[in-house]
Each structure stands twice: as structure tokens, then as C-alpha cells.
Amino acid sequence: MLCKMGLINHFRAATFNSTLSKAGLWPTKCWPTYGSASYKPLARHWSNVPFLTIPLRRTPGKPFAHRSELKQAKRVVVKLGSAVVTRGDECGLALGRLASIVEQVSVLQNQGREMMIVTSGAVAFGKQRLRHEILLSQSVRQALHSGQNQLKDMTVPVLEARACAAAGQSGLMALYEAMFTQYSICAAQILVTNLDFHDEQKRRNLSSTLHELLRMNIVPIINTNDAVVPPPEPNSDLQGQVISVKDNDSLAARLAVEMRADMLIILSDVEGLFDSPPGLDDAKLIDTFYPGDQQSITFGTKSRVGLGGMEAKVKAALWALQGGTSVVIASGTHPKVTGHVITDIVEGKKVGTFFSEVKPAGPTIEQQAEMARTDGRIMASLQPDQRANIIHRLADLLTDNREEILKANKRDMEKAVALGRLSQPLLKRLSLTTAKLNSLAIGLRQIAASAQDSVGRLIRRTRVAKGLDLEQITVPIGVLLVIFESRPDCLPQVSALAIASGNGLLLKGGKEATHSNHILHHLTQEALSIHGVKDAVHLHHWSRARRRRQRDHLSHLRALNILTHQRHTISPRQAPAQILASRWELDLWLVSRGTAVSTREEVEDLCRLDKLIDLIIPRGSSQLVRDIQKASKGIPVLGHSEGICHVYLDSNANLEKAIKIVRDSKCDYPAACNALETLLVHRDLLRTPFFDQIIDMLRVEQVKVHAGPKFASYLTFSPSEVKSLRLEYGDLECCIEVVDNVQDAIRHIHKYGSSHTDAIVTENEETAEYFMQHVDSACVFWNASTRFSDGYRFGLGAEVGISTARIHARGPVGLEGLLTTKWLLRGEGQAVCDFAEQGSMSYIHENLPVPNRT
């Protein structure tokens, strides 16, 4: 039955299914359900048919250098440790975990991958069966001879492992078969011993069998034949260039290399490899392990079951890595990750410990965060004048190095324009000009002035009791992660705010601004160096792995003859791998063609560093903000997902003010988050010269108008009706909608707005005050452009973003929004018991004056 199902998976097609159904060999409705929808495995074909489900490719004989490349793995070996498949009492299998693992393997198999399982569990399953049989046998004998009162004294003798394995192998395999059948996948059992690898003929037979099973879309389930295997020999882990098979770790490594697997996943009962035994307080999980790092590791005892321990797993992993197979060691027992640990690893997520031969050129993101925290604390301890000096120095460097900055920005602009990837609003954000740099320098000097009274500012003083004084002061938040797109001017702004507030800072800039960001970060670190805190600000670069993946994709496209070799027939927007000048251009072209792997996994990795990062501030598109808010589980995110800003033209609006405000709000910088997106018009203004002049102005400014539902009902021939009233255009487009009065305008804003910035244009003070008091947005204006919603224009010097959140900070977030507080209590030996009913002291809670800070 199982083999029949395996063959059907190879040839599944509509006509073949129909034939089988008519013949009664295959039911018409036999698909299992996966998730909430009907789930059908992808069609699989024989290996000699040129069929590719997903681009799976790596350099032969070389393991993947970075986690993000793991999604290219075609052939995957999953090793299940004894602690993963057995229950805590070591008698029986952990069926829930095993079912979850089978489901994940099935999903990957049906994606077009070739999955193999090296499993433990036969001994535990056999022990459960033999214990049951022995107890049943003893109970029968004692019931016949001694009566029921002796049953409680029954004991189970010590069971020999080989006997348990012999009794458990068939049951374990039957369980696997039943589980894989639910996903229309065939499984096959292979039992091996160390001697099988020493006999060349047996090795060839084993390899041939495994290749044939994989070719037929069958999942091989391999285990050491524990019923006959001899006891492991001491100190025989490595025999020259060949690993000795003495446990399932070494077996998995040996098979992975023999079968040229792309990846080996070793699941155990710990999260991965730690620098010291994981039970210790200072033990740290190692994200990436490199050959030669063994000396820095202190191994603990082995797991409660199984033959090996972490040291055996590391030896097996390093041997497999040397043989060209990538390895990840992760937890298969943690309840929060078990259900998706294998798929997460294959997707390149940071799970467990990844073994790599390629050490990064610079510090890892974790190391950068730790350095930022260390130097950030030093920076917070500097005198206010010293922090201000750093910011003044940065402002001077921006002015002194203007030509170099503009030259680097020109390179970014030329490449972006040549590739045609960015829209005009995004190109405007990317562009740096002399005027922008001058404004930056002015804003930085404003921040430097505010830095004089930021960290350590006394907010409140309270005399709790005699000789017991309490103070509340401002302190830095810690380490900030700011992710920004297409805005290189954001880097010095945010850096200056972090310096002024004493925060460590990690920056993740848009790749389209690589050259601009690089020089601006270099100047920032030069300014920080004057007080020895250079590492307080780090710029996290895009991974080299992505470029490698894109080159692999390009090679794949060439192999399929998608790209032409005639250079003169290819335009820059069509496909010019041969004529592009750099890897950066190739990167952007592949992104525009949809073939490049997204960098979302890199951002998700950053969002998981909840022990290193204290606050995430995204600055970019609404999609970027939403992605970060979704990815961040334990780190607060400060920002807004959309900037749907409204201007309401009241019936008492002044025409000259209305035209000026609407033009500025929409046309000054359409891509800004504080730009007008919906214009609300009082119904009394329709079909009046006032309204006609507003429309004429928008037409002259080439603003495309979309009609809201109520506005469209007033028109015989209306402009295109709006698709959604919750739309942020980010371009020279806007929606016009009609409202009955100020209350109707407020209801519209609350229903369709994003609580960012909303404005009213009116000469009626009572109406204006009603609007300002009742609109629940971060910024509410009267007779002023929405574009004023900006940290620089508010006098904050600059901003890290605009927050629509309702806690901590709201609106343009400047220096104050990057500070938190702590409490200082100064006493003279008091204890809480002194204030008890029979105590000698009582609370005063007297508010003390806060002296002005000079």
C-alpha cells in the first residue's frame, strides 16, 4: 500500500488520478487536510524529467556559508535524538512531537525536497512493550498462585537494550508509516551497523538503495540496528578521515556525507550549542559555530537518554561540515518551537546553532548590539557638554565633507535611476542636496543644544520620610534599532538623537543608499571617537549571502536560456547581467524581476534580539512598519504603519488659506507620511467658486483626484472612484470626500484615518476648537499645513519618526521620546518594618521643589 502511494506521488496528474479512481485503486477523495484548507501535495516527477519545483542549488562539495542560503537545500537529513522521540519516563514515544515532526518533513517533501530521517526510539518503544508484557505475565502468575494481594509487590527486571530494540523496531516503523500515510507519502525502513560502512560492497548497496528510494519520492527512515550492534568502543569517534558509526549522531553525519546531502538537522533536547553547560546562568547560545572554536566550549553531561552528548553531536557536525554538508543543531523538544523547528531552519531563520566554515569579516549583529550597549552606557555617563561636542563635531563633518557625501549619493542615485526600480517620490527621498545637508547641520546643532538638559534630568523629588528622599531622573532607554528605507539623511539625524540621549544605536539602512549610508556612518563614528565611544553607533550591512544567492539564481536563469547573450539587444530594464557594472546592480535587477530572495528574514532576525535591543523604530513604507510590528515578538516597536492625513475645509474656511494649505499639504512632499491623502469638503462648498478654485489648483499641480462615494454621488461625470478610503497614496494623488459638518468630518477621520495628523481650515474659532479637542490623532492643526508634523519644524532638532502609539511617545519623537526614567532612593538605614503599626517611623510623602539645572 505504501509503495503504491509512493509511485502515485510521482505520476499524480488529472488523467492518471481519473484512471486510478475508475479502476478502484485510488479513492477520489483521499487528500489529508493541512491547516484550514484542503491540502494537496505538489506533483513530483522522476528525476530524469526536467522538472523543478523550487530553485535548489549550491556549489558541489561546499556547505552553505550563511543561514539565509539554507532554503536552497534540496536533500535534507533530519536526525531525531532519543530525547526528542521518547517520553520523559523513557518508556514509550512522545507521539505529539513525533507527529509534528512527520508533518514538517511531509511539507518539505511535498515542496520538492528529498528528506531522510535518522531516528532513535526503538529501544524506548520496545521497553514500553516489554514492560507491559512482563507486568501482564507476572500479574497472571501471581493471581494464580498468590492471590491479588501480591500484585502491588511486582517489580520489572532491568531490560537489556538489544532486546528492547528488537521488540521496538517493528512498532516504531509501523507508527512512522501510519503518520506519513496521512500526507500521501511512502516511508521505508533501513537498519545499518558500523560494519556496513566498512564493507565497500555493502556501502554501494546502501547508497544505491537510498538513491532509488529518493528517486521514487519515498522517505527513508534509517536507524542503527541496535538489536545486533556491538557496544561502542571508547575513543573511536574519528578514524582518520572516516567517522565511526557508534550512535545516531555519527550515523546521520556519515549518511549525510555519503549521500551528498545539502543539510543535516540534528534535533536534541537543548536549544543548540552553548558556550558552557546550558544549566549555568552565564551560558550563551551560540548562533553560528566555526571550526576551531571547540576550545572555547565547555561541554556538560550527555542527555538523559541516548549514547551521545553534545560533544558527540559537535564532532559529528564538524565532520559532516568538512564533507560538504551544512549542519544545524536545534531543540526538538521545546514546546514553543517543536511544531515548526524543521521548517524554520530550512527557511533560514535563526534557530539553534548553525555550523559554517566562513567567518564573517566583521562583528555579528549580536556583537554589534553588545558593543553599542557598552559604549552607549559610557556615552550616557559623559558630561552633557561632551555629548554636545560629539554632535557639533558631526555637524561640522557634514559641512566639511559635503562634496564626498554628494559624490557617494550620486552613485546611489545613478544606479537607482538606471535600473528604474524606485518611483519618483522614493528617488526624492534618496537624493541628498547641499540644501538638505545644510538643514541637517542646523538640526544637529539644535539637538546639541537640547543635549545639555536630557540625561539625568531631575523630574520629581519626594520626601518619603525623615531621612528618606526619593528622586526620579531621566535615563536612556538602552539600545535602539532603527530600520529605514531610501533616506540617508535619516542616519545622522537619528545618530545625533541617540548621542544626545545616551542610547546605543543599531542602524539598518536601505540597500539602495549603500554608498551614502557608508560615508555618513563613517563620519558619525569619527565624531564619536573624540570621546572614545566609537562603537555606540553601528550600521548593520546587508548580508553577502544575499548576493551569493542572487548569483546562483542568475546561473540558474542562464542554464534555462532565459537570458540572451546578445548584449546590444538588452535594455537596462530587461535583464542585463552581462552589462551591469556591479553586484549591486545585479542585486537590484534581480529584485525588480522578482527572483531575488527577500531580506525580510534579516529583519526578522533583528527583531528576535529581545535580550540585546530595547526599542525598534522603523522609518519607511507602511508595509515595512507592518512587517516589523508582526516580526517583533518581545521588543516594543515605535512608529506608525500608515500616514493617512486629512484636511477638512469647513464652510467658514478662508479661500486663500485653504488653497495654500491644501497645496502645501499635498504637493510639497507627496511621499512624506505627513502629506495630505484625503481632502474633506463641507457640502455647502460644492458647486461654488471656492471649490472650483481648489480643483483648479490641484489640476495645475497635476494631482490625480479620486472621488469618495458621497462626492461621486454629487457628480454627473466624476473622476475615478476611490478604491478605499484607507489609502496612503504617497504620490501626487488624493481622495476628495464630502461631509455634512464638523462632526461628520471627525467621524470620517476616526473611521478611516491612521491617527497621524489631521487639520481643519476655518475662520470659526468655536468649530476649530471643537475639531482640535475631539479628533483623536497624534497631531491636530488649525489653519496650518499637515507638513508641520515634523520634529525639526517642532523645534526638536530632528525626529526618529512619528508615533501613533498611545503610550510612551506620540507624534514626532525627538530627544524626549528616547528617554525613560529611573528612581533613586537615598536613606539612612531605614527598613520597611520601621513603618509598621508598631514601628517608630511614619510616611511623609512631601513633594520637594525641583531645582533648575544649569
DAPEBEL-V445740 format. One record per residue. N is the residue number from 1. SS is DSSP state (helix for helix, strand for strand, loop for the rest). OMEGA is omega in whole degrees, -180 to 180 (999 if undefined). Layout:
# DAPEBEL-V445740
N/SS/OMEGA ; N/SS/OMEGA
This chain:
# DAPEBEL-V445740
1/loop/-178 ; 2/helix/180 ; 3/helix/176 ; 4/helix/-180 ; 5/helix/178 ; 6/helix/179 ; 7/helix/-180 ; 8/helix/179 ; 9/helix/-180 ; 10/helix/-171 ; 11/helix/-174 ; 12/loop/177 ; 13/loop/-173 ; 14/helix/-177 ; 15/helix/-179 ; 16/helix/176 ; 17/helix/-179 ; 18/helix/180 ; 19/helix/-180 ; 20/helix/-179 ; 21/helix/180 ; 22/helix/-179 ; 23/helix/-179 ; 24/loop/-179 ; 25/loop/-177 ; 26/loop/-180 ; 27/loop/-178 ; 28/loop/-179 ; 29/loop/-178 ; 30/loop/-178 ; 31/loop/175 ; 32/loop/176 ; 33/strand/178 ; 34/strand/-175 ; 35/loop/-176 ; 36/loop/-177 ; 37/strand/177 ; 38/strand/-172 ; 39/loop/177 ; 40/loop/177 ; 41/loop/178 ; 42/loop/178 ; 43/loop/178 ; 44/loop/-178 ; 45/loop/176 ; 46/loop/-172 ; 47/loop/-179 ; 48/loop/176 ; 49/loop/-177 ; 50/loop/-178 ; 51/loop/-179 ; 52/loop/178 ; 53/loop/178 ; 54/loop/-179 ; 55/loop/-178 ; 56/loop/-172 ; 57/loop/173 ; 58/loop/178 ; 59/loop/-177 ; 60/loop/176 ; 61/loop/-180 ; 62/loop/176 ; 63/loop/177 ; 64/loop/-177 ; 65/loop/-175 ; 66/loop/-179 ; 67/helix/-175 ; 68/helix/179 ; 69/helix/-175 ; 70/helix/180 ; 71/helix/176 ; 72/helix/-175 ; 73/loop/179 ; 74/loop/-177 ; 75/strand/-172 ; 76/strand/174 ; 77/strand/179 ; 78/strand/179 ; 79/strand/-180 ; 80/strand/180 ; 81/loop/-180 ; 82/helix/-179 ; 83/helix/-179 ; 84/helix/-172 ; 85/helix/-177 ; 86/strand/177 ; 87/loop/-180 ; 88/loop/180 ; 89/loop/177 ; 90/loop/179 ; 91/loop/-179 ; 92/loop/-174 ; 93/strand/174 ; 94/loop/-170 ; 95/helix/180 ; 96/helix/179 ; 97/helix/-178 ; 98/helix/179 ; 99/helix/179 ; 100/helix/179 ; 101/helix/178 ; 102/helix/179 ; 103/helix/180 ; 104/helix/178 ; 105/helix/180 ; 106/helix/179 ; 107/helix/180 ; 108/helix/177 ; 109/helix/-179 ; 110/helix/172 ; 111/loop/-179 ; 112/loop/179 ; 113/loop/178 ; 114/strand/-173 ; 115/strand/173 ; 116/strand/-179 ; 117/strand/169 ; 118/strand/-168 ; 119/strand/166 ; 120/loop/174 ; 121/loop/-178 ; 122/helix/-179 ; 123/helix/-179 ; 124/helix/180 ; 125/helix/178 ; 126/helix/178 ; 127/helix/179 ; 128/helix/-179 ; 129/helix/-178 ; 130/helix/177 ; 131/helix/-180 ; 132/helix/-180 ; 133/helix/-179 ; 134/helix/180 ; 135/helix/179 ; 136/helix/180 ; 137/helix/180 ; 138/helix/-178 ; 139/helix/179 ; 140/helix/-179 ; 141/helix/-177 ; 142/helix/177 ; 143/helix/-180 ; 144/helix/-172 ; 145/helix/-170 ; 146/loop/-178 ; 147/loop/-174 ; 148/helix/-175 ; 149/helix/-179 ; 150/helix/-175 ; 151/helix/-176 ; 152/helix/-179 ; 153/helix/-177 ; 154/loop/176 ; 155/loop/179 ; 156/loop/179 ; 157/loop/177 ; 158/loop/-176 ; 159/loop/-180 ; 160/loop/-172 ; 161/helix/-177 ; 162/helix/178 ; 163/helix/178 ; 164/helix/180 ; 165/helix/180 ; 166/helix/-180 ; 167/helix/-173 ; 168/helix/-175 ; 169/helix/-176 ; 170/helix/179 ; 171/helix/179 ; 172/helix/-179 ; 173/helix/178 ; 174/helix/178 ; 175/helix/177 ; 176/helix/-179 ; 177/helix/-180 ; 178/helix/-179 ; 179/helix/-179 ; 180/helix/178 ; 181/helix/180 ; 182/loop/-180 ; 183/loop/178 ; 184/loop/-179 ; 185/loop/178 ; 186/strand/177 ; 187/strand/180 ; 188/strand/-176 ; 189/strand/175 ; 190/strand/177 ; 191/strand/-177 ; 192/strand/171 ; 193/loop/180 ; 194/helix/-178 ; 195/helix/180 ; 196/helix/-179 ; 197/helix/179 ; 198/helix/178 ; 199/loop/-175 ; 200/helix/-180 ; 201/helix/179 ; 202/helix/178 ; 203/helix/180 ; 204/helix/179 ; 205/helix/179 ; 206/helix/180 ; 207/helix/180 ; 208/helix/180 ; 209/helix/-179 ; 210/helix/179 ; 211/helix/180 ; 212/helix/178 ; 213/helix/179 ; 214/helix/180 ; 215/helix/-179 ; 216/loop/177 ; 217/loop/178 ; 218/strand/179 ; 219/strand/176 ; 220/strand/176 ; 221/strand/-171 ; 222/strand/178 ; 223/strand/172 ; 224/strand/180 ; 225/loop/-174 ; 226/loop/180 ; 227/loop/-177 ; 228/loop/-175 ; 229/loop/178 ; 230/loop/177 ; 231/loop/-180 ; 232/loop/178 ; 233/loop/179 ; 234/loop/175 ; 235/loop/178 ; 236/loop/-179 ; 237/loop/-177 ; 238/strand/176 ; 239/strand/-177 ; 240/loop/-179 ; 241/loop/-177 ; 242/strand/179 ; 243/strand/-180 ; 244/loop/-179 ; 245/loop/179 ; 246/loop/175 ; 247/loop/-177 ; 248/helix/174 ; 249/helix/180 ; 250/helix/177 ; 251/helix/-180 ; 252/helix/179 ; 253/helix/-179 ; 254/helix/179 ; 255/helix/-180 ; 256/helix/-180 ; 257/helix/180 ; 258/helix/-177 ; 259/loop/-180 ; 260/loop/178 ; 261/loop/178 ; 262/loop/-175 ; 263/strand/173 ; 264/strand/177 ; 265/strand/179 ; 266/strand/-180 ; 267/strand/-178 ; 268/strand/180 ; 269/loop/175 ; 270/loop/-173 ; 271/loop/-178 ; 272/loop/-180 ; 273/loop/179 ; 274/strand/180 ; 275/loop/175 ; 276/loop/-179 ; 277/loop/-172 ; 278/loop/179 ; 279/loop/-179 ; 280/loop/-175 ; 281/loop/-175 ; 282/loop/179 ; 283/loop/-179 ; 284/loop/177 ; 285/strand/179 ; 286/loop/-179 ; 287/loop/-179 ; 288/strand/-177 ; 289/strand/-177 ; 290/strand/176 ; 291/loop/-178 ; 292/loop/-180 ; 293/helix/-176 ; 294/helix/-177 ; 295/helix/-178 ; 296/helix/-176 ; 297/loop/172 ; 298/loop/-177 ; 299/loop/177 ; 300/loop/180 ; 301/loop/180 ; 302/loop/-178 ; 303/loop/-175 ; 304/loop/179 ; 305/loop/178 ; 306/loop/-177 ; 307/loop/-174 ; 308/loop/173 ; 309/loop/-179 ; 310/helix/179 ; 311/helix/177 ; 312/helix/179 ; 313/helix/180 ; 314/helix/179 ; 315/helix/178 ; 316/helix/-180 ; 317/helix/-180 ; 318/helix/178 ; 319/helix/178 ; 320/helix/179 ; 321/helix/178 ; 322/helix/179 ; 323/loop/175 ; 324/loop/-180 ; 325/loop/176 ; 326/strand/-175 ; 327/strand/171 ; 328/strand/173 ; 329/strand/-176 ; 330/strand/-180 ; 331/strand/174 ; 332/loop/-177 ; 333/loop/-177 ; 334/loop/-174 ; 335/loop/-177 ; 336/loop/-175 ; 337/loop/-175 ; 338/helix/-176 ; 339/helix/-179 ; 340/helix/-175 ; 341/helix/-177 ; 342/helix/180 ; 343/helix/177 ; 344/helix/180 ; 345/helix/-179 ; 346/helix/178 ; 347/loop/177 ; 348/loop/-180 ; 349/loop/-178 ; 350/loop/179 ; 351/loop/177 ; 352/loop/-178 ; 353/strand/180 ; 354/strand/180 ; 355/strand/-176 ; 356/strand/176 ; 357/loop/-174 ; 358/loop/177 ; 359/loop/180 ; 360/loop/-179 ; 361/loop/-179 ; 362/loop/180 ; 363/loop/175 ; 364/loop/180 ; 365/helix/177 ; 366/helix/178 ; 367/helix/177 ; 368/helix/180 ; 369/helix/179 ; 370/helix/178 ; 371/helix/179 ; 372/helix/179 ; 373/helix/-179 ; 374/helix/-179 ; 375/helix/176 ; 376/helix/178 ; 377/helix/176 ; 378/helix/-179 ; 379/helix/179 ; 380/helix/180 ; 381/loop/178 ; 382/loop/174 ; 383/loop/179 ; 384/helix/179 ; 385/helix/-180 ; 386/helix/176 ; 387/helix/178 ; 388/helix/179 ; 389/helix/179 ; 390/helix/-179 ; 391/helix/176 ; 392/helix/179 ; 393/helix/178 ; 394/helix/178 ; 395/helix/178 ; 396/helix/-180 ; 397/helix/177 ; 398/helix/179 ; 399/helix/-176 ; 400/helix/-177 ; 401/loop/-177 ; 402/helix/-176 ; 403/helix/180 ; 404/helix/179 ; 405/helix/-179 ; 406/helix/178 ; 407/helix/178 ; 408/helix/179 ; 409/helix/178 ; 410/helix/178 ; 411/helix/178 ; 412/helix/-178 ; 413/helix/-178 ; 414/helix/-180 ; 415/helix/-180 ; 416/helix/180 ; 417/helix/-179 ; 418/helix/-178 ; 419/helix/178 ; 420/loop/-175 ; 421/loop/-174 ; 422/loop/175 ; 423/loop/-179 ; 424/helix/177 ; 425/helix/179 ; 426/helix/176 ; 427/helix/179 ; 428/helix/176 ; 429/helix/-178 ; 430/helix/-173 ; 431/loop/171 ; 432/loop/179 ; 433/loop/177 ; 434/helix/180 ; 435/helix/179 ; 436/helix/-180 ; 437/helix/177 ; 438/helix/178 ; 439/helix/177 ; 440/helix/-178 ; 441/helix/178 ; 442/helix/179 ; 443/helix/180 ; 444/helix/179 ; 445/helix/174 ; 446/helix/178 ; 447/helix/180 ; 448/helix/179 ; 449/helix/-180 ; 450/helix/179 ; 451/helix/180 ; 452/helix/-175 ; 453/helix/-177 ; 454/loop/-177 ; 455/loop/178 ; 456/loop/180 ; 457/loop/-180 ; 458/strand/-177 ; 459/strand/-173 ; 460/strand/175 ; 461/strand/-179 ; 462/strand/172 ; 463/strand/-178 ; 464/strand/178 ; 465/strand/179 ; 466/loop/-180 ; 467/loop/-179 ; 468/strand/-176 ; 469/strand/-177 ; 470/strand/178 ; 471/strand/173 ; 472/strand/-177 ; 473/strand/178 ; 474/strand/178 ; 475/strand/177 ; 476/strand/176 ; 477/loop/180 ; 478/loop/178 ; 479/strand/180 ; 480/strand/171 ; 481/strand/179 ; 482/strand/180 ; 483/strand/-175 ; 484/strand/-178 ; 485/loop/166 ; 486/loop/-178 ; 487/loop/-180 ; 488/loop/179 ; 489/helix/177 ; 490/helix/-173 ; 491/helix/179 ; 492/helix/178 ; 493/helix/-178 ; 494/helix/178 ; 495/helix/-180 ; 496/helix/178 ; 497/helix/177 ; 498/helix/179 ; 499/helix/-179 ; 500/helix/-178 ; 501/helix/177 ; 502/loop/-179 ; 503/loop/166 ; 504/strand/-171 ; 505/strand/169 ; 506/strand/-178 ; 507/strand/174 ; 508/strand/-176 ; 509/loop/178 ; 510/loop/-177 ; 511/helix/179 ; 512/helix/180 ; 513/helix/-173 ; 514/helix/-175 ; 515/helix/179 ; 516/helix/-180 ; 517/helix/-177 ; 518/helix/-177 ; 519/helix/180 ; 520/helix/177 ; 521/helix/178 ; 522/helix/179 ; 523/helix/178 ; 524/helix/180 ; 525/helix/176 ; 526/helix/178 ; 527/helix/179 ; 528/helix/-176 ; 529/helix/-177 ; 530/helix/175 ; 531/helix/171 ; 532/loop/180 ; 533/loop/-176 ; 534/helix/-174 ; 535/helix/178 ; 536/helix/180 ; 537/strand/180 ; 538/strand/174 ; 539/strand/-179 ; 540/loop/-176 ; 541/loop/175 ; 542/loop/-172 ; 543/loop/175 ; 544/helix/-179 ; 545/helix/-179 ; 546/helix/179 ; 547/helix/179 ; 548/helix/179 ; 549/helix/-178 ; 550/helix/176 ; 551/helix/176 ; 552/helix/177 ; 553/helix/-179 ; 554/helix/178 ; 555/helix/179 ; 556/helix/179 ; 557/helix/178 ; 558/helix/-179 ; 559/helix/179 ; 560/loop/178 ; 561/loop/177 ; 562/loop/-180 ; 563/loop/176 ; 564/loop/180 ; 565/loop/180 ; 566/loop/-171 ; 567/helix/-174 ; 568/helix/-179 ; 569/helix/-175 ; 570/loop/175 ; 571/loop/-179 ; 572/loop/-178 ; 573/loop/-175 ; 574/loop/-176 ; 575/loop/-161 ; 576/loop/178 ; 577/loop/-177 ; 578/loop/-174 ; 579/loop/178 ; 580/loop/-171 ; 581/loop/-174 ; 582/loop/176 ; 583/helix/-179 ; 584/helix/179 ; 585/helix/177 ; 586/helix/179 ; 587/helix/-177 ; 588/helix/179 ; 589/helix/180 ; 590/helix/176 ; 591/helix/-178 ; 592/helix/179 ; 593/helix/178 ; 594/loop/-178 ; 595/loop/-179 ; 596/loop/177 ; 597/loop/-179 ; 598/loop/177 ; 599/loop/179 ; 600/helix/-179 ; 601/helix/178 ; 602/helix/179 ; 603/helix/179 ; 604/helix/177 ; 605/helix/178 ; 606/helix/-177 ; 607/helix/178 ; 608/loop/-175 ; 609/loop/-174 ; 610/loop/178 ; 611/loop/-177 ; 612/loop/-177 ; 613/loop/-175 ; 614/loop/-178 ; 615/strand/176 ; 616/strand/179 ; 617/strand/177 ; 618/strand/176 ; 619/strand/-179 ; 620/loop/-177 ; 621/loop/178 ; 622/helix/178 ; 623/helix/177 ; 624/helix/-178 ; 625/helix/180 ; 626/helix/179 ; 627/helix/-178 ; 628/helix/178 ; 629/helix/179 ; 630/helix/-176 ; 631/helix/-176 ; 632/loop/-179 ; 633/loop/-174 ; 634/loop/-178 ; 635/loop/177 ; 636/strand/179 ; 637/strand/-180 ; 638/loop/-180 ; 639/loop/178 ; 640/loop/-180 ; 641/loop/-179 ; 642/loop/176 ; 643/loop/-180 ; 644/loop/-174 ; 645/strand/-177 ; 646/strand/165 ; 647/strand/-180 ; 648/strand/177 ; 649/strand/-178 ; 650/loop/179 ; 651/loop/179 ; 652/loop/-178 ; 653/loop/174 ; 654/loop/-175 ; 655/helix/-178 ; 656/helix/178 ; 657/helix/-178 ; 658/helix/-179 ; 659/helix/-178 ; 660/helix/-177 ; 661/helix/-179 ; 662/helix/179 ; 663/helix/-178 ; 664/helix/-177 ; 665/helix/-176 ; 666/helix/-165 ; 667/helix/-178 ; 668/loop/-180 ; 669/loop/-172 ; 670/loop/-177 ; 671/loop/-177 ; 672/loop/-179 ; 673/loop/180 ; 674/loop/178 ; 675/loop/178 ; 676/strand/175 ; 677/strand/179 ; 678/strand/177 ; 679/strand/178 ; 680/strand/-175 ; 681/strand/175 ; 682/strand/-174 ; 683/helix/-180 ; 684/helix/-179 ; 685/helix/180 ; 686/loop/179 ; 687/loop/175 ; 688/loop/176 ; 689/helix/177 ; 690/helix/-178 ; 691/helix/180 ; 692/helix/-180 ; 693/helix/175 ; 694/helix/180 ; 695/helix/179 ; 696/helix/179 ; 697/helix/179 ; 698/helix/179 ; 699/helix/179 ; 700/helix/180 ; 701/loop/177 ; 702/loop/176 ; 703/loop/177 ; 704/strand/-175 ; 705/strand/173 ; 706/strand/-176 ; 707/strand/172 ; 708/loop/-177 ; 709/helix/-178 ; 710/helix/178 ; 711/helix/-180 ; 712/helix/-178 ; 713/helix/180 ; 714/loop/-171 ; 715/loop/174 ; 716/loop/175 ; 717/loop/-175 ; 718/loop/171 ; 719/loop/-178 ; 720/loop/-179 ; 721/strand/-175 ; 722/loop/178 ; 723/loop/180 ; 724/loop/176 ; 725/loop/176 ; 726/loop/-174 ; 727/loop/174 ; 728/loop/-173 ; 729/loop/-179 ; 730/loop/-177 ; 731/loop/179 ; 732/loop/177 ; 733/strand/175 ; 734/strand/177 ; 735/strand/173 ; 736/strand/179 ; 737/strand/-178 ; 738/strand/176 ; 739/strand/-175 ; 740/loop/-177 ; 741/loop/-177 ; 742/helix/178 ; 743/helix/178 ; 744/helix/178 ; 745/helix/-180 ; 746/helix/178 ; 747/helix/179 ; 748/helix/-179 ; 749/helix/-180 ; 750/helix/-178 ; 751/helix/-172 ; 752/helix/-178 ; 753/loop/-179 ; 754/loop/178 ; 755/loop/-179 ; 756/loop/-178 ; 757/strand/180 ; 758/strand/-174 ; 759/strand/175 ; 760/strand/174 ; 761/strand/-178 ; 762/loop/174 ; 763/loop/180 ; 764/loop/-176 ; 765/helix/-179 ; 766/helix/178 ; 767/helix/-179 ; 768/helix/-179 ; 769/helix/177 ; 770/helix/179 ; 771/helix/-176 ; 772/helix/-179 ; 773/helix/-172 ; 774/helix/178 ; 775/loop/-175 ; 776/loop/178 ; 777/loop/-179 ; 778/loop/180 ; 779/strand/179 ; 780/strand/-172 ; 781/strand/174 ; 782/strand/180 ; 783/loop/178 ; 784/loop/-179 ; 785/loop/176 ; 786/helix/-179 ; 787/helix/177 ; 788/helix/180 ; 789/loop/-173 ; 790/loop/-178 ; 791/loop/180 ; 792/loop/-178 ; 793/loop/175 ; 794/loop/-178 ; 795/loop/179 ; 796/loop/-178 ; 797/loop/176 ; 798/loop/179 ; 799/loop/172 ; 800/loop/-180 ; 801/strand/177 ; 802/strand/-175 ; 803/strand/172 ; 804/loop/177 ; 805/loop/-177 ; 806/loop/176 ; 807/loop/177 ; 808/loop/-178 ; 809/loop/-179 ; 810/loop/-176 ; 811/strand/177 ; 812/strand/-175 ; 813/strand/177 ; 814/loop/-175 ; 815/loop/-177 ; 816/helix/-178 ; 817/helix/-180 ; 818/helix/179 ; 819/strand/170 ; 820/strand/-177 ; 821/strand/169 ; 822/strand/-175 ; 823/strand/177 ; 824/strand/-179 ; 825/strand/-180 ; 826/strand/-178 ; 827/loop/-179 ; 828/loop/179 ; 829/loop/-179 ; 830/loop/174 ; 831/loop/-177 ; 832/helix/-179 ; 833/helix/178 ; 834/helix/-176 ; 835/helix/177 ; 836/loop/-175 ; 837/loop/-180 ; 838/loop/-177 ; 839/loop/-176 ; 840/loop/-176 ; 841/loop/178 ; 842/loop/-179 ; 843/loop/177 ; 844/loop/-178 ; 845/loop/-180 ; 846/strand/176 ; 847/strand/-180 ; 848/strand/179 ; 849/loop/178 ; 850/loop/-178 ; 851/loop/176 ; 852/loop/-179 ; 853/loop/-179 ; 854/loop/999
